[in-house]
Amino acid sequence: MSKRVEDYVRSIPDFPEEGIIFRDITTVLQDKEGFSLAIDSMQKELEGIEFDAILGAESRGFIFGAPLAYNLKKAFVPVRKKGKLPCETIEMEYELEYGTATLEIHKDAINPGDKVVIVDDLIATGGTIEAITKLVEMLGGEVVKIVFLLELEGLKGREKLKDYNVASVVKYQGK
């Protein structure tokens, strides 16, 4: 029987606090079959979607977005934490569990009318990707799909992204 992506994910109970199950993707990345399966599964979610670029959120979105962009012969656009990009940027602040964070994208990374796919490893509360959708739209781009490797359904992040085409390879019911 062939393995599934979730067979490669390490689950660590009570981390970072009691009652939480941490879903560790390093075990997916460390296994050549697991990593290939993850990329292939995410790529399958993009079949039939027309787009110009893949955006990856720092940092784990880079791990999955770059090979997808390479395989599909598309541009890859990094969305980074504030202060990491060298040219003119736009930024978006968003809420974290404790405080806020700011993401930036180069102003010239997306042209008006560009169709983009956003890729990240995990959707939890959805705040990071919601901020990225706003950055794309500020530059005149259109988010045509958002793809995650894992989804923690109990945190209801998909609700923040209800206006978008969202796919997750693996869904976990809890937090």
VMD Tcl script that builds the backbone (N, CA, C; Angstrom):
set m [mol new atoms 525]
animate dup $m
set s [atomselect $m all]
$s set {name element resname resid chain x y z} {
  {N N MET 1 A 0.837 -1.186 0.000}
  {CA C MET 1 A 0.000 0.000 0.000}
  {C C MET 1 A 0.882 1.249 0.000}
  {N N SER 2 A 0.527 2.212 -0.825}
  {CA C SER 2 A 1.358 3.411 -0.911}
  {C C SER 2 A 1.113 4.335 0.284}
  {N N LYS 3 A 2.153 5.066 0.633}
  {CA C LYS 3 A 2.076 5.964 1.778}
  {C C LYS 3 A 1.386 7.266 1.392}
  {N N ARG 4 A 0.836 7.927 2.397}
  {CA C ARG 4 A 0.199 9.231 2.229}
  {C C ARG 4 A 1.062 10.275 2.923}
  {N N VAL 5 A 0.868 11.530 2.580}
  {CA C VAL 5 A 1.667 12.600 3.186}
  {C C VAL 5 A 1.598 12.530 4.706}
  {N N GLU 6 A 0.407 12.295 5.248}
  {CA C GLU 6 A 0.262 12.291 6.708}
  {C C GLU 6 A 1.074 11.185 7.387}
  {N N ASP 7 A 1.430 10.163 6.621}
  {CA C ASP 7 A 2.271 9.101 7.176}
  {C C ASP 7 A 3.688 9.592 7.483}
  {N N TYR 8 A 4.076 10.705 6.872}
  {CA C TYR 8 A 5.412 11.265 7.075}
  {C C TYR 8 A 5.436 12.387 8.123}
  {N N VAL 9 A 4.269 12.887 8.517}
  {CA C VAL 9 A 4.182 13.987 9.479}
  {C C VAL 9 A 4.347 13.433 10.890}
  {N N ARG 10 A 5.240 14.045 11.658}
  {CA C ARG 10 A 5.434 13.629 13.052}
  {C C ARG 10 A 4.489 14.457 13.919}
  {N N SER 11 A 3.707 13.800 14.745}
  {CA C SER 11 A 2.790 14.481 15.663}
  {C C SER 11 A 3.366 14.438 17.071}
  {N N ILE 12 A 3.506 15.613 17.675}
  {CA C ILE 12 A 4.109 15.717 19.001}
  {C C ILE 12 A 3.054 16.241 19.969}
  {N N PRO 13 A 2.557 15.369 20.862}
  {CA C PRO 13 A 1.510 15.804 21.789}
  {C C PRO 13 A 2.034 16.783 22.838}
  {N N ASP 14 A 1.124 17.671 23.258}
  {CA C ASP 14 A 1.389 18.630 24.337}
  {C C ASP 14 A 2.567 19.559 24.045}
  {N N PHE 15 A 2.713 19.972 22.769}
  {CA C PHE 15 A 3.727 20.960 22.403}
  {C C PHE 15 A 3.079 21.997 21.502}
  {N N PRO 16 A 3.238 23.275 21.725}
  {CA C PRO 16 A 4.070 23.905 22.753}
  {C C PRO 16 A 3.403 23.998 24.123}
  {N N GLU 17 A 2.138 23.556 24.196}
  {CA C GLU 17 A 1.473 23.536 25.505}
  {C C GLU 17 A 0.536 22.345 25.569}
  {N N GLU 18 A 0.106 22.015 26.762}
  {CA C GLU 18 A -0.756 20.857 26.981}
  {C C GLU 18 A -2.029 20.964 26.145}
  {N N GLY 19 A -2.411 19.849 25.545}
  {CA C GLY 19 A -3.632 19.798 24.757}
  {C C GLY 19 A -3.425 20.097 23.275}
  {N N ILE 20 A -2.255 20.589 22.912}
  {CA C ILE 20 A -1.943 20.889 21.513}
  {C C ILE 20 A -1.136 19.729 20.938}
  {N N ILE 21 A -1.447 19.367 19.692}
  {CA C ILE 21 A -0.635 18.377 18.980}
  {C C ILE 21 A 0.118 19.129 17.891}
  {N N PHE 22 A 1.425 19.216 18.032}
  {CA C PHE 22 A 2.260 19.912 17.059}
  {C C PHE 22 A 2.479 19.002 15.859}
  {N N ARG 23 A 2.199 19.521 14.672}
  {CA C ARG 23 A 2.384 18.752 13.435}
  {C C ARG 23 A 3.717 19.168 12.816}
  {N N ASP 24 A 4.702 18.291 12.917}
  {CA C ASP 24 A 6.065 18.573 12.508}
  {C C ASP 24 A 6.293 18.117 11.071}
  {N N ILE 25 A 6.606 19.074 10.174}
  {CA C ILE 25 A 6.837 18.726 8.761}
  {C C ILE 25 A 8.295 18.400 8.469}
  {N N THR 26 A 9.187 18.565 9.452}
  {CA C THR 26 A 10.595 18.260 9.163}
  {C C THR 26 A 10.772 16.799 8.766}
  {N N THR 27 A 9.926 15.934 9.287}
  {CA C THR 27 A 10.007 14.517 8.938}
  {C C THR 27 A 9.552 14.267 7.497}
  {N N VAL 28 A 8.684 15.134 6.982}
  {CA C VAL 28 A 8.290 15.060 5.567}
  {C C VAL 28 A 9.485 15.460 4.705}
  {N N LEU 29 A 10.123 16.562 5.075}
  {CA C LEU 29 A 11.238 17.100 4.290}
  {C C LEU 29 A 12.456 16.190 4.300}
  {N N GLN 30 A 12.690 15.504 5.420}
  {CA C GLN 30 A 13.872 14.672 5.594}
  {C C GLN 30 A 13.799 13.348 4.847}
  {N N ASP 31 A 12.628 13.011 4.362}
  {CA C ASP 31 A 12.444 11.743 3.655}
  {C C ASP 31 A 12.227 12.040 2.170}
  {N N LYS 32 A 13.081 11.498 1.302}
  {CA C LYS 32 A 12.980 11.855 -0.119}
  {C C LYS 32 A 11.620 11.490 -0.713}
  {N N GLU 33 A 11.068 10.348 -0.307}
  {CA C GLU 33 A 9.747 9.980 -0.818}
  {C C GLU 33 A 8.664 10.891 -0.231}
  {N N GLY 34 A 8.794 11.213 1.048}
  {CA C GLY 34 A 7.825 12.088 1.697}
  {C C GLY 34 A 7.799 13.478 1.085}
  {N N PHE 35 A 8.994 14.037 0.844}
  {CA C PHE 35 A 9.088 15.375 0.260}
  {C C PHE 35 A 8.539 15.367 -1.168}
  {N N SER 36 A 8.905 14.361 -1.949}
  {CA C SER 36 A 8.381 14.251 -3.321}
  {C C SER 36 A 6.862 14.128 -3.310}
  {N N LEU 37 A 6.348 13.307 -2.415}
  {CA C LEU 37 A 4.905 13.123 -2.315}
  {C C LEU 37 A 4.212 14.439 -1.930}
  {N N ALA 38 A 4.815 15.190 -1.009}
  {CA C ALA 38 A 4.234 16.477 -0.602}
  {C C ALA 38 A 4.162 17.439 -1.785}
  {N N ILE 39 A 5.277 17.578 -2.527}
  {CA C ILE 39 A 5.297 18.488 -3.678}
  {C C ILE 39 A 4.319 18.009 -4.753}
  {N N ASP 40 A 4.337 16.721 -5.053}
  {CA C ASP 40 A 3.430 16.182 -6.073}
  {C C ASP 40 A 1.964 16.386 -5.681}
  {N N SER 41 A 1.660 16.198 -4.400}
  {CA C SER 41 A 0.275 16.353 -3.923}
  {C C SER 41 A -0.178 17.813 -4.001}
  {N N MET 42 A 0.719 18.727 -3.666}
  {CA C MET 42 A 0.381 20.146 -3.770}
  {C C MET 42 A 0.238 20.553 -5.237}
  {N N GLN 43 A 1.102 20.009 -6.072}
  {CA C GLN 43 A 1.045 20.328 -7.507}
  {C C GLN 43 A -0.263 19.840 -8.122}
  {N N LYS 44 A -0.733 18.700 -7.669}
  {CA C LYS 44 A -2.006 18.152 -8.165}
  {C C LYS 44 A -3.154 19.134 -7.911}
  {N N GLU 45 A -3.077 19.880 -6.806}
  {CA C GLU 45 A -4.107 20.872 -6.476}
  {C C GLU 45 A -4.116 22.050 -7.465}
  {N N LEU 46 A -3.056 22.179 -8.257}
  {CA C LEU 46 A -2.956 23.297 -9.204}
  {C C LEU 46 A -3.336 22.902 -10.630}
  {N N GLU 47 A -3.698 21.629 -10.832}
  {CA C GLU 47 A -4.094 21.197 -12.166}
  {C C GLU 47 A -5.304 21.987 -12.645}
  {N N GLY 48 A -5.214 22.487 -13.875}
  {CA C GLY 48 A -6.312 23.239 -14.475}
  {C C GLY 48 A -6.380 24.698 -14.053}
  {N N ILE 49 A -5.462 25.149 -13.205}
  {CA C ILE 49 A -5.451 26.541 -12.751}
  {C C ILE 49 A -4.465 27.325 -13.619}
  {N N GLU 50 A -4.912 28.428 -14.197}
  {CA C GLU 50 A -4.026 29.292 -14.978}
  {C C GLU 50 A -3.488 30.363 -14.058}
  {N N PHE 51 A -2.152 30.523 -14.045}
  {CA C PHE 51 A -1.555 31.544 -13.189}
  {C C PHE 51 A -0.169 31.918 -13.688}
  {N N ASP 52 A 0.331 33.044 -13.167}
  {CA C ASP 52 A 1.611 33.594 -13.596}
  {C C ASP 52 A 2.745 33.338 -12.604}
  {N N ALA 53 A 2.420 33.317 -11.312}
  {CA C ALA 53 A 3.471 33.222 -10.295}
  {C C ALA 53 A 2.967 32.499 -9.064}
  {N N ILE 54 A 3.927 31.945 -8.324}
  {CA C ILE 54 A 3.654 31.353 -7.021}
  {C C ILE 54 A 4.302 32.237 -5.973}
  {N N LEU 55 A 3.534 32.600 -4.958}
  {CA C LEU 55 A 4.056 33.355 -3.829}
  {C C LEU 55 A 4.229 32.410 -2.667}
  {N N GLY 56 A 5.374 32.518 -2.009}
  {CA C GLY 56 A 5.640 31.709 -0.831}
  {C C GLY 56 A 5.884 32.600 0.358}
  {N N ALA 57 A 5.232 32.273 1.476}
  {CA C ALA 57 A 5.407 33.028 2.717}
  {C C ALA 57 A 6.682 32.572 3.404}
  {N N GLU 58 A 7.452 33.534 3.927}
  {CA C GLU 58 A 8.663 33.198 4.676}
  {C C GLU 58 A 8.276 32.395 5.902}
  {N N SER 59 A 8.893 31.356 6.203}
  {CA C SER 59 A 9.985 30.751 5.456}
  {C C SER 59 A 9.566 29.409 4.866}
  {N N ARG 60 A 8.610 28.756 5.492}
  {CA C ARG 60 A 8.278 27.412 5.007}
  {C C ARG 60 A 7.524 27.433 3.679}
  {N N GLY 61 A 6.907 28.546 3.350}
  {CA C GLY 61 A 6.285 28.675 2.035}
  {C C GLY 61 A 7.314 28.634 0.921}
  {N N PHE 62 A 8.570 29.041 1.250}
  {CA C PHE 62 A 9.652 28.962 0.272}
  {C C PHE 62 A 9.964 27.504 -0.051}
  {N N ILE 63 A 9.943 26.670 0.989}
  {CA C ILE 63 A 10.323 25.257 0.836}
  {C C ILE 63 A 9.408 24.551 -0.155}
  {N N PHE 64 A 8.118 24.873 -0.103}
  {CA C PHE 64 A 7.153 24.207 -0.976}
  {C C PHE 64 A 6.878 24.998 -2.250}
  {N N GLY 65 A 6.891 26.310 -2.163}
  {CA C GLY 65 A 6.576 27.142 -3.326}
  {C C GLY 65 A 7.634 27.113 -4.408}
  {N N ALA 66 A 8.913 27.155 -4.017}
  {CA C ALA 66 A 9.978 27.194 -5.018}
  {C C ALA 66 A 10.007 25.943 -5.901}
  {N N PRO 67 A 9.948 24.723 -5.339}
  {CA C PRO 67 A 9.938 23.561 -6.237}
  {C C PRO 67 A 8.681 23.490 -7.102}
  {N N LEU 68 A 7.557 23.958 -6.580}
  {CA C LEU 68 A 6.341 23.984 -7.404}
  {C C LEU 68 A 6.515 24.943 -8.576}
  {N N ALA 69 A 7.051 26.133 -8.301}
  {CA C ALA 69 A 7.276 27.111 -9.370}
  {C C ALA 69 A 8.241 26.536 -10.412}
  {N N TYR 70 A 9.286 25.893 -9.941}
  {CA C TYR 70 A 10.261 25.275 -10.849}
  {C C TYR 70 A 9.591 24.211 -11.717}
  {N N ASN 71 A 8.870 23.296 -11.084}
  {CA C ASN 71 A 8.206 22.214 -11.835}
  {C C ASN 71 A 7.240 22.749 -12.879}
  {N N LEU 72 A 6.527 23.816 -12.531}
  {CA C LEU 72 A 5.467 24.343 -13.395}
  {C C LEU 72 A 5.952 25.482 -14.289}
  {N N LYS 73 A 7.257 25.785 -14.206}
  {CA C LYS 73 A 7.867 26.842 -15.022}
  {C C LYS 73 A 7.157 28.181 -14.816}
  {N N LYS 74 A 6.984 28.534 -13.558}
  {CA C LYS 74 A 6.359 29.807 -13.165}
  {C C LYS 74 A 7.352 30.611 -12.341}
  {N N ALA 75 A 7.085 31.895 -12.222}
  {CA C ALA 75 A 7.904 32.753 -11.364}
  {C C ALA 75 A 7.642 32.395 -9.905}
  {N N PHE 76 A 8.655 32.609 -9.071}
  {CA C PHE 76 A 8.482 32.450 -7.621}
  {C C PHE 76 A 8.723 33.804 -6.963}
  {N N VAL 77 A 7.780 34.215 -6.125}
  {CA C VAL 77 A 7.866 35.500 -5.435}
  {C C VAL 77 A 7.916 35.251 -3.933}
  {N N PRO 78 A 9.022 35.639 -3.283}
  {CA C PRO 78 A 9.076 35.504 -1.822}
  {C C PRO 78 A 8.355 36.653 -1.128}
  {N N VAL 79 A 7.549 36.302 -0.144}
  {CA C VAL 79 A 6.930 37.302 0.736}
  {C C VAL 79 A 7.671 37.169 2.056}
  {N N ARG 80 A 8.288 38.287 2.493}
  {CA C ARG 80 A 9.226 38.193 3.602}
  {C C ARG 80 A 8.798 39.015 4.806}
  {N N LYS 81 A 9.445 38.727 5.904}
  {CA C LYS 81 A 9.261 39.532 7.110}
  {C C LYS 81 A 9.850 40.914 6.861}
  {N N LYS 82 A 9.310 41.902 7.539}
  {CA C LYS 82 A 9.717 43.296 7.355}
  {C C LYS 82 A 11.234 43.458 7.486}
  {N N GLY 83 A 11.798 44.230 6.540}
  {CA C GLY 83 A 13.210 44.569 6.592}
  {C C GLY 83 A 14.139 43.607 5.874}
  {N N LYS 84 A 13.614 42.585 5.210}
  {CA C LYS 84 A 14.463 41.570 4.573}
  {C C LYS 84 A 14.620 41.771 3.060}
  {N N LEU 85 A 13.726 42.539 2.441}
  {CA C LEU 85 A 13.793 42.732 0.988}
  {C C LEU 85 A 14.526 44.034 0.668}
  {N N PRO 86 A 15.415 44.024 -0.339}
  {CA C PRO 86 A 16.295 45.171 -0.569}
  {C C PRO 86 A 15.709 46.326 -1.380}
  {N N CYS 87 A 14.684 46.096 -2.179}
  {CA C CYS 87 A 14.139 47.159 -3.031}
  {C C CYS 87 A 12.852 47.710 -2.430}
  {N N GLU 88 A 12.192 48.578 -3.199}
  {CA C GLU 88 A 10.978 49.216 -2.703}
  {C C GLU 88 A 9.887 48.170 -2.469}
  {N N THR 89 A 9.254 48.254 -1.303}
  {CA C THR 89 A 8.259 47.251 -0.919}
  {C C THR 89 A 6.944 47.910 -0.515}
  {N N ILE 90 A 5.922 47.077 -0.421}
  {CA C ILE 90 A 4.705 47.432 0.305}
  {C C ILE 90 A 4.609 46.446 1.452}
  {N N GLU 91 A 3.889 46.819 2.494}
  {CA C GLU 91 A 3.833 45.955 3.673}
  {C C GLU 91 A 2.413 45.846 4.191}
  {N N MET 92 A 2.209 44.783 4.986}
  {CA C MET 92 A 0.915 44.537 5.614}
  {C C MET 92 A 1.167 43.979 7.006}
  {N N GLU 93 A 0.580 44.638 8.000}
  {CA C GLU 93 A 0.673 44.141 9.371}
  {C C GLU 93 A -0.504 43.204 9.620}
  {N N TYR 94 A -0.277 42.178 10.418}
  {CA C TYR 94 A -1.350 41.240 10.731}
  {C C TYR 94 A -1.197 40.758 12.163}
  {N N GLU 95 A -2.285 40.193 12.679}
  {CA C GLU 95 A -2.342 39.742 14.070}
  {C C GLU 95 A -1.717 38.366 14.232}
  {N N LEU 96 A -0.945 38.242 15.289}
  {CA C LEU 96 A -0.435 36.944 15.735}
  {C C LEU 96 A -1.156 36.581 17.020}
  {N N GLU 97 A -0.912 35.385 17.499}
  {CA C GLU 97 A -1.530 34.973 18.757}
  {C C GLU 97 A -1.172 35.954 19.870}
  {N N TYR 98 A 0.078 36.400 19.882}
  {CA C TYR 98 A 0.540 37.370 20.880}
  {C C TYR 98 A 1.216 38.516 20.149}
  {N N GLY 99 A 0.477 39.547 19.771}
  {CA C GLY 99 A 1.060 40.711 19.108}
  {C C GLY 99 A 0.782 40.750 17.619}
  {N N THR 100 A 1.679 41.403 16.889}
  {CA C THR 100 A 1.515 41.558 15.447}
  {C C THR 100 A 2.830 41.263 14.736}
  {N N ALA 101 A 2.744 41.085 13.432}
  {CA C ALA 101 A 3.916 40.917 12.585}
  {C C ALA 101 A 3.640 41.669 11.286}
  {N N THR 102 A 4.691 41.909 10.512}
  {CA C THR 102 A 4.550 42.627 9.249}
  {C C THR 102 A 5.245 41.848 8.145}
  {N N LEU 103 A 4.556 41.699 7.020}
  {CA C LEU 103 A 5.099 41.057 5.829}
  {C C LEU 103 A 5.299 42.096 4.735}
  {N N GLU 104 A 6.280 41.844 3.880}
  {CA C GLU 104 A 6.561 42.749 2.768}
  {C C GLU 104 A 6.709 41.966 1.467}
  {N N ILE 105 A 6.434 42.681 0.377}
  {CA C ILE 105 A 6.651 42.150 -0.963}
  {C C ILE 105 A 7.216 43.297 -1.796}
  {N N HIS 106 A 8.105 42.981 -2.735}
  {CA C HIS 106 A 8.617 44.014 -3.638}
  {C C HIS 106 A 7.466 44.588 -4.457}
  {N N LYS 107 A 7.475 45.906 -4.622}
  {CA C LYS 107 A 6.425 46.573 -5.398}
  {C C LYS 107 A 6.353 46.077 -6.834}
  {N N ASP 108 A 7.509 45.669 -7.386}
  {CA C ASP 108 A 7.540 45.233 -8.782}
  {C C ASP 108 A 7.400 43.714 -8.951}
  {N N ALA 109 A 7.057 43.005 -7.865}
  {CA C ALA 109 A 6.964 41.542 -7.927}
  {C C ALA 109 A 5.718 41.057 -8.647}
  {N N ILE 110 A 4.672 41.874 -8.604}
  {CA C ILE 110 A 3.394 41.508 -9.225}
  {C C ILE 110 A 2.910 42.693 -10.045}
  {N N ASN 111 A 2.463 42.402 -11.245}
  {CA C ASN 111 A 1.914 43.438 -12.120}
  {C C ASN 111 A 0.389 43.386 -12.085}
  {N N PRO 112 A -0.267 44.514 -12.331}
  {CA C PRO 112 A -1.730 44.488 -12.386}
  {C C PRO 112 A -2.211 43.414 -13.362}
  {N N GLY 113 A -3.177 42.621 -12.915}
  {CA C GLY 113 A -3.724 41.551 -13.749}
  {C C GLY 113 A -3.034 40.211 -13.596}
  {N N ASP 114 A -1.871 40.183 -12.935}
  {CA C ASP 114 A -1.203 38.900 -12.716}
  {C C ASP 114 A -2.072 37.979 -11.871}
  {N N LYS 115 A -2.111 36.732 -12.259}
  {CA C LYS 115 A -2.826 35.706 -11.493}
  {C C LYS 115 A -1.790 34.949 -10.673}
  {N N VAL 116 A -2.043 34.852 -9.363}
  {CA C VAL 116 A -1.050 34.238 -8.494}
  {C C VAL 116 A -1.651 33.121 -7.642}
  {N N VAL 117 A -0.759 32.212 -7.270}
  {CA C VAL 117 A -1.071 31.141 -6.330}
  {C C VAL 117 A -0.223 31.395 -5.095}
  {N N ILE 118 A -0.822 31.264 -3.924}
  {CA C ILE 118 A -0.088 31.393 -2.666}
  {C C ILE 118 A 0.100 29.999 -2.089}
  {N N VAL 119 A 1.335 29.719 -1.637}
  {CA C VAL 119 A 1.668 28.400 -1.101}
  {C C VAL 119 A 2.274 28.557 0.287}
  {N N ASP 120 A 1.839 27.715 1.213}
  {CA C ASP 120 A 2.460 27.675 2.534}
  {C C ASP 120 A 2.349 26.254 3.076}
  {N N ASP 121 A 3.084 26.003 4.149}
  {CA C ASP 121 A 3.098 24.656 4.709}
  {C C ASP 121 A 1.832 24.342 5.486}
  {N N LEU 122 A 1.266 25.355 6.160}
  {CA C LEU 122 A 0.212 25.092 7.135}
  {C C LEU 122 A -0.753 26.257 7.239}
  {N N ILE 123 A -2.032 25.966 7.316}
  {CA C ILE 123 A -3.011 26.992 7.664}
  {C C ILE 123 A -3.514 26.693 9.072}
  {N N ALA 124 A -3.345 27.685 9.923}
  {CA C ALA 124 A -3.844 27.601 11.301}
  {C C ALA 124 A -4.946 28.650 11.442}
  {N N THR 125 A -4.593 29.864 11.869}
  {CA C THR 125 A -5.610 30.916 12.010}
  {C C THR 125 A -5.871 31.645 10.699}
  {N N GLY 126 A -4.960 31.525 9.729}
  {CA C GLY 126 A -5.149 32.154 8.421}
  {C C GLY 126 A -4.640 33.580 8.316}
  {N N GLY 127 A -4.130 34.155 9.391}
  {CA C GLY 127 A -3.718 35.552 9.399}
  {C C GLY 127 A -2.593 35.882 8.435}
  {N N THR 128 A -1.596 35.027 8.355}
  {CA C THR 128 A -0.460 35.278 7.457}
  {C C THR 128 A -0.921 35.329 6.008}
  {N N ILE 129 A -1.693 34.355 5.606}
  {CA C ILE 129 A -2.114 34.282 4.206}
  {C C ILE 129 A -3.140 35.370 3.895}
  {N N GLU 130 A -3.990 35.706 4.847}
  {CA C GLU 130 A -4.918 36.825 4.646}
  {C C GLU 130 A -4.124 38.100 4.342}
  {N N ALA 131 A -3.041 38.341 5.080}
  {CA C ALA 131 A -2.199 39.516 4.838}
  {C C ALA 131 A -1.591 39.461 3.431}
  {N N ILE 132 A -1.162 38.281 3.001}
  {CA C ILE 132 A -0.564 38.149 1.672}
  {C C ILE 132 A -1.602 38.409 0.586}
  {N N THR 133 A -2.832 37.950 0.776}
  {CA C THR 133 A -3.872 38.217 -0.230}
  {C C THR 133 A -4.068 39.731 -0.383}
  {N N LYS 134 A -4.003 40.462 0.716}
  {CA C LYS 134 A -4.163 41.928 0.659}
  {C C LYS 134 A -3.005 42.574 -0.087}
  {N N LEU 135 A -1.785 42.082 0.137}
  {CA C LEU 135 A -0.628 42.612 -0.591}
  {C C LEU 135 A -0.777 42.388 -2.101}
  {N N VAL 136 A -1.194 41.187 -2.474}
  {CA C VAL 136 A -1.397 40.863 -3.896}
  {C C VAL 136 A -2.409 41.821 -4.504}
  {N N GLU 137 A -3.506 42.015 -3.810}
  {CA C GLU 137 A -4.576 42.866 -4.337}
  {C C GLU 137 A -4.167 44.336 -4.368}
  {N N MET 138 A -3.350 44.780 -3.419}
  {CA C MET 138 A -2.839 46.154 -3.445}
  {C C MET 138 A -2.014 46.408 -4.705}
  {N N LEU 139 A -1.333 45.380 -5.195}
  {CA C LEU 139 A -0.507 45.501 -6.401}
  {C C LEU 139 A -1.302 45.223 -7.678}
  {N N GLY 140 A -2.592 44.932 -7.552}
  {CA C GLY 140 A -3.431 44.701 -8.721}
  {C C GLY 140 A -3.465 43.265 -9.204}
  {N N GLY 141 A -2.894 42.359 -8.410}
  {CA C GLY 141 A -2.908 40.949 -8.779}
  {C C GLY 141 A -4.186 40.268 -8.320}
  {N N GLU 142 A -4.377 39.053 -8.805}
  {CA C GLU 142 A -5.549 38.250 -8.452}
  {C C GLU 142 A -5.084 36.911 -7.869}
  {N N VAL 143 A -5.555 36.595 -6.685}
  {CA C VAL 143 A -5.246 35.302 -6.069}
  {C C VAL 143 A -6.219 34.278 -6.642}
  {N N VAL 144 A -5.675 33.319 -7.402}
  {CA C VAL 144 A -6.545 32.326 -8.046}
  {C C VAL 144 A -6.598 31.009 -7.283}
  {N N LYS 145 A -5.640 30.796 -6.364}
  {CA C LYS 145 A -5.664 29.569 -5.562}
  {C C LYS 145 A -4.695 29.742 -4.400}
  {N N ILE 146 A -5.016 29.099 -3.283}
  {CA C ILE 146 A -4.135 29.047 -2.123}
  {C C ILE 146 A -4.004 27.576 -1.751}
  {N N VAL 147 A -2.753 27.109 -1.646}
  {CA C VAL 147 A -2.516 25.690 -1.382}
  {C C VAL 147 A -1.640 25.524 -0.143}
  {N N PHE 148 A -2.111 24.669 0.763}
  {CA C PHE 148 A -1.373 24.330 1.984}
  {C C PHE 148 A -1.079 22.842 1.985}
  {N N LEU 149 A 0.028 22.474 2.624}
  {CA C LEU 149 A 0.287 21.061 2.837}
  {C C LEU 149 A -0.627 20.548 3.948}
  {N N LEU 150 A -0.700 21.286 5.065}
  {CA C LEU 150 A -1.492 20.868 6.229}
  {C C LEU 150 A -2.500 21.933 6.615}
  {N N GLU 151 A -3.616 21.488 7.162}
  {CA C GLU 151 A -4.634 22.403 7.687}
  {C C GLU 151 A -5.054 21.934 9.076}
  {N N LEU 152 A -5.044 22.868 10.022}
  {CA C LEU 152 A -5.566 22.611 11.363}
  {C C LEU 152 A -6.982 23.168 11.400}
  {N N GLU 153 A -7.954 22.321 11.117}
  {CA C GLU 153 A -9.335 22.772 10.939}
  {C C GLU 153 A -9.917 23.423 12.190}
  {N N GLY 154 A -9.472 22.978 13.368}
  {CA C GLY 154 A -10.009 23.513 14.618}
  {C C GLY 154 A -9.718 24.984 14.834}
  {N N LEU 155 A -8.730 25.545 14.112}
  {CA C LEU 155 A -8.394 26.962 14.264}
  {C C LEU 155 A -9.148 27.848 13.278}
  {N N LYS 156 A -9.922 27.236 12.391}
  {CA C LYS 156 A -10.846 27.943 11.500}
  {C C LYS 156 A -10.201 29.017 10.615}
  {N N GLY 157 A -8.960 28.796 10.209}
  {CA C GLY 157 A -8.278 29.751 9.340}
  {C C GLY 157 A -8.917 29.904 7.981}
  {N N ARG 158 A -9.563 28.861 7.525}
  {CA C ARG 158 A -10.219 28.892 6.211}
  {C C ARG 158 A -11.314 29.966 6.164}
  {N N GLU 159 A -11.919 30.266 7.321}
  {CA C GLU 159 A -12.965 31.294 7.362}
  {C C GLU 159 A -12.430 32.658 6.933}
  {N N LYS 160 A -11.179 32.973 7.300}
  {CA C LYS 160 A -10.574 34.245 6.887}
  {C C LYS 160 A -10.321 34.281 5.384}
  {N N LEU 161 A -10.274 33.110 4.767}
  {CA C LEU 161 A -9.958 33.006 3.339}
  {C C LEU 161 A -11.164 32.526 2.529}
  {N N LYS 162 A -12.358 32.748 3.064}
  {CA C LYS 162 A -13.582 32.184 2.459}
  {C C LYS 162 A -13.849 32.686 1.036}
  {N N ASP 163 A -13.267 33.821 0.662}
  {CA C ASP 163 A -13.486 34.363 -0.675}
  {C C ASP 163 A -12.514 33.799 -1.710}
  {N N TYR 164 A -11.669 32.854 -1.292}
  {CA C TYR 164 A -10.632 32.323 -2.162}
  {C C TYR 164 A -10.780 30.816 -2.346}
  {N N ASN 165 A -10.155 30.320 -3.402}
  {CA C ASN 165 A -10.104 28.892 -3.698}
  {C C ASN 165 A -8.958 28.310 -2.860}
  {N N VAL 166 A -9.292 27.613 -1.793}
  {CA C VAL 166 A -8.306 27.107 -0.834}
  {C C VAL 166 A -8.283 25.581 -0.869}
  {N N ALA 167 A -7.074 25.027 -0.888}
  {CA C ALA 167 A -6.921 23.571 -0.850}
  {C C ALA 167 A -5.851 23.202 0.167}
  {N N SER 168 A -6.072 22.087 0.851}
  {CA C SER 168 A -5.091 21.524 1.776}
  {C C SER 168 A -4.922 20.055 1.447}
  {N N VAL 169 A -3.677 19.594 1.439}
  {CA C VAL 169 A -3.410 18.193 1.146}
  {C C VAL 169 A -3.862 17.314 2.310}
  {N N VAL 170 A -3.530 17.729 3.540}
  {CA C VAL 170 A -3.873 16.956 4.745}
  {C C VAL 170 A -4.628 17.868 5.695}
  {N N LYS 171 A -5.751 17.371 6.236}
  {CA C LYS 171 A -6.545 18.141 7.205}
  {C C LYS 171 A -6.568 17.396 8.536}
  {N N TYR 172 A -6.275 18.170 9.596}
  {CA C TYR 172 A -6.383 17.647 10.948}
  {C C TYR 172 A -7.547 18.367 11.620}
  {N N GLN 173 A -8.397 17.615 12.328}
  {CA C GLN 173 A -9.581 18.204 12.925}
  {C C GLN 173 A -9.289 19.172 14.063}
  {N N GLY 174 A -8.254 18.918 14.825}
  {CA C GLY 174 A -7.985 19.730 16.014}
  {C C GLY 174 A -7.205 20.995 15.733}
  {N N LYS 175 A -6.489 21.435 16.774}
  {CA C LYS 175 A -5.721 22.687 16.693}
  {C C LYS 175 A -4.254 22.401 16.470}
}
mol reanalyze $m
mol bondsrecalc $m
mol representation Tube
mol addrep $m
